[in-house]
Amino acid sequence: MTLAPTSTTARDDDPEARPGRTPQPAEDRRAHRLLRLLRRPLSLQGLLVGGAVVVVGYLAIVPLGYLIHDTFLSADGSGLSFNAFARAYGGNSQSGEMMLNSLWFALGSAALALVLGTALAYVQVRTDTPFKGLFFAASLVPLIVPGILYATSWIFLGDPSSGLLNSLVFKPLFGSSPINIYSVWGMIWVQGLHLAPVAFLLMVAAFRAMDPSLEESAAMSGANRLTVLRRVTVPLLRPAMISAALLMFVQSLESFEVPGLLGLQNGIYVFTSRIYFVLRAYPIDYGAAGAYAIGLLVIAAVGVLVSSWLQRSSRNFQTVTGKAFRPRPVELGRARPFVGAGVILYFLLTVVLPVAVLVYASLLKYYAAPTRKTLSQMSLANYRAVFDMPLAFTALKNSLIVGVGAATAVMLLTAIVSWVVLRTRAPGRRLLDLLAFTPIVIPGLVLGLALSFVYLRMSLPIYGTLLILLVSYCTRYLPYGMRYSSSAMAQMSPELEESAAVSGASWFQTFRRVLLPLMSGGILAGWVYILVVSFRELSSTILLYSPGKEVLSVLIWEQFENGQFTTLAALGVCMVVLLVVLVSIAYRLGARFGLQSDSAN
Amino acid sequence: MLTVESLKKSYDDTSGRASGRRSDAGTRVFAVGGVDFEVHDGELFTLLGPSGCGKTTTLRSVAGLERPTEGRVTLGGRVLFDSKHGVNMRANQRGLGMVFQSYAIWPHMSVFKNVSFPLEVMPRAKRPGRKEIEDRVGQVLEVTELGAYAARAATKLSGGQQQRLALARALVTRPELMLLDEPLSNLDAKLRETMRFELKRLQRELNLTAIYVTHDQSEALVMSNRIAVMNQGRIEQIGKPREIYTKPATRFVAEFIGTSNFIEAKVVSVSGGEVQVDAAQGRLVAHGVETAPAVGDTVLISIRPECVDLSRERRGDVPNEWSGTVLTRAFMGDVVDHIVGVGDLEVRNRSNPNLSIPPGTEVHFSVAPDKVTLVPVD
């Protein structure tokens, strides 16, 4: 459920992108520029830019600093200690199993999503398959059906006793109930399906950016389709596949919804659910939670390292030329109806069925398989209950406040940061870019924990208010905002600013009257996107909210914890409807401003 | 050797993919609207035309990368495509060599691997042994002067070298027919000139049969044995370069290749290959006209600027002599152009730069009767 923000300048193939490299020949001039920038700290430009740098640095670094500090320092402040790690990982055999589960779950989901997404992208871009429109409809699922609802739908479908697939399909046909969604396999299935559209969109972009004559020339050389695929297509797509795989891996690793809903039932723990569990126990062992969080960060970091090491070998070629190609589609021939049936099946299984079962459940008093009796008892009672729930409106209001606030703050901040990164030669701008990109690998739960460390100890009265959620969302969605802002900025010719400067406009006037209006399309699209994803944020929220300050996603989680599945379903349907509206606005804007594939992520 | 018969390729307009001309929405658009030609053994046959004329679609249909809507393509005795009998051999089974406009060098392979690929993917029965593959790749790399770069990553080559690598890869299987899709258009002007002769030399030495697609008329004139000039999905004229240039069959050909003066005229007499026409500005005689028009027909006269003999004095003893006034003069280094006004007609002359007549001067010019070309009015 992300676009894959790539750091704007710090591309892998750019040797200069590595911070801390040996000084460049231009270093003197840079130092000079830094001096000049510092010498007039009171100019508006200096203030804005400096302010943006400080805010980004603060958002990206401070929570992690506190997390590490509080985990490694013993409670009495006597010095470095590994007690927290001993408490977390030692003494129980569960921790080894938990780590294995985490890896297994993350790798499995990433593999499923990547295989499915790549295959779908190939079929969509490169063949004459029917129902091409359905692919993109299916790719909207992760945007409009949040993970927590998707997992709930699959509980309705795959519960060993009451799940529809068991009770309606397998039991009558085969006399057994083989599907158990409360297993690692079930978690992989749900998480993989939920992520597959993201992999799909990334791979569609990769397929489209690949010069089809590279494959055609292989065909002209006498290679058959399979050989072309094996020896040309796949090797050329490797870089794109590796970065997609990394994203899938990190996203699965940090997913809380799926392991929380499906794993906890059977005592299957992963890092995220373990952190949650530890924080729910009494007395709360913050050190142990921190130790888990650091373990999670280390695994994510290892993932980043492994993928950049894998990328290294393929860095010497570039398949993405920036041109969009329109390759001749492969004719499926006799396989076409089968592929078409497969597409329909995929669509039914991943979109129609989960949404339909959610709607179905929302109309029942108690969840059960449809029989004459249950069907006759269907009513809108749950919706009435939802509308009568005073908390529901508070939660909606809170969600809106935090979402709008985060979207506005992030887009303003990233507009300035992307200007610094792309338009100035300020020293450290690459580091700034990297900092703004860092939160993408910080799991939401880890961020939540780190922020609670910060504001429990700091005297700022933020803890227990909506403000802490705002800070968390701003951090989490910084990379996404950067992607929108910098692509809007990159599309604009620097001459537009220069001509404003020549016309006598000050920097601020130029920024406000030339840059912002020209970027407004991209910024607006990014704004709506962040609003949409804020609505479904659960993994950091769940550690940071306080009673009375619930947002919608937390409210859904509470229904789950209380076992009120049908109310949850009704609430979920309302949320889906709301998100459909927001996403269609995002799409409108995206289409208008040429950011369609971005907003679809 | 290669025969292409009534080849047609149309697209649904809704798909918006057609590179050919567009018509109203919802109708089918013809990128290629019925093309016939034959390529002889050992000849370099060029499809020449502006972008969107269907030349690349035609080439790709021969290659098997595009499925034509109608027509028949045969190579030697083999039917590659026949819409009537539902034959459509796959591109990888046609055994052709192709050089792409973008070169399509595989960036993840070395120079050697790029060239050995076509041999490695041959059916097991025909696949040469490892030693032979090495020998053949070595030979081809020698011929294309890439021998020293065999181990290098393909992306580390310069533009000209990549172009030769693409050629080497297409040559290595010794295909019956080579297809070249604007292979020189991505090179800079100087290199393009050199590669023209290089390519021509290779083609002649290896006795290659090739179809060459280009929009560059001078490239086509330099390299081809025969040229087919295409426009809007149809072939306007097929002929040797000199024929195409001196005897354009249509106004399009005359306009597309070189520059021409066009004068509308009425036929007043026809005897054998000699035709007399009357234009508003005077009478003209044309010799060697192959398809004679009827008396009274309106025709278009095409005269190349370099066939206009310009002088200050009236000579009187030459045919087709007209008088006019110099309007402008343009010095271009190796040649000089004078635009001469005859009434409201402007005639372009191209001469040796020694000649220079200031605007406003009264001048006389003549055109040799065999340089006067009749083009049907379209």
Chai-1 contact restraints between the chains, C-beta under 6 A:
chainA,res_idxA,chainB,res_idxB,connection_type,confidence,min_distance_angstrom,max_distance_angstrom,comment,restraint_id
A,D211,B,S102,contact,1.0,0.0,6.0,A-B,restraint_1
A,S213,B,F100,contact,1.0,0.0,6.0,A-B,restraint_2
A,S213,B,S102,contact,1.0,0.0,6.0,A-B,restraint_3
A,S213,B,A104,contact,1.0,0.0,6.0,A-B,restraint_4
A,L214,B,A104,contact,1.0,0.0,6.0,A-B,restraint_5
A,E216,B,L65,contact,1.0,0.0,6.0,A-B,restraint_6
A,S217,B,F100,contact,1.0,0.0,6.0,A-B,restraint_7
A,S217,B,A104,contact,1.0,0.0,6.0,A-B,restraint_8
A,A219,B,A91,contact,1.0,0.0,6.0,A-B,restraint_9
A,A219,B,N92,contact,1.0,0.0,6.0,A-B,restraint_10
A,M220,B,A91,contact,1.0,0.0,6.0,A-B,restraint_11
A,M220,B,M98,contact,1.0,0.0,6.0,A-B,restraint_12
A,S221,B,F117,contact,1.0,0.0,6.0,A-B,restraint_13
A,S221,B,P118,contact,1.0,0.0,6.0,A-B,restraint_14
A,G222,B,N92,contact,1.0,0.0,6.0,A-B,restraint_15
A,G222,B,P118,contact,1.0,0.0,6.0,A-B,restraint_16
A,G222,B,V121,contact,1.0,0.0,6.0,A-B,restraint_17
A,G222,B,M122,contact,1.0,0.0,6.0,A-B,restraint_18
A,A223,B,N92,contact,1.0,0.0,6.0,A-B,restraint_19
A,A223,B,V121,contact,1.0,0.0,6.0,A-B,restraint_20
A,N224,B,N92,contact,1.0,0.0,6.0,A-B,restraint_21
A,T227,B,V121,contact,1.0,0.0,6.0,A-B,restraint_22
A,P235,B,H108,contact,1.0,0.0,6.0,A-B,restraint_23
A,N316,B,A153,contact,1.0,0.0,6.0,A-B,restraint_24
A,F317,B,P107,contact,1.0,0.0,6.0,A-B,restraint_25
A,F317,B,H108,contact,1.0,0.0,6.0,A-B,restraint_26
A,F317,B,T155,contact,1.0,0.0,6.0,A-B,restraint_27
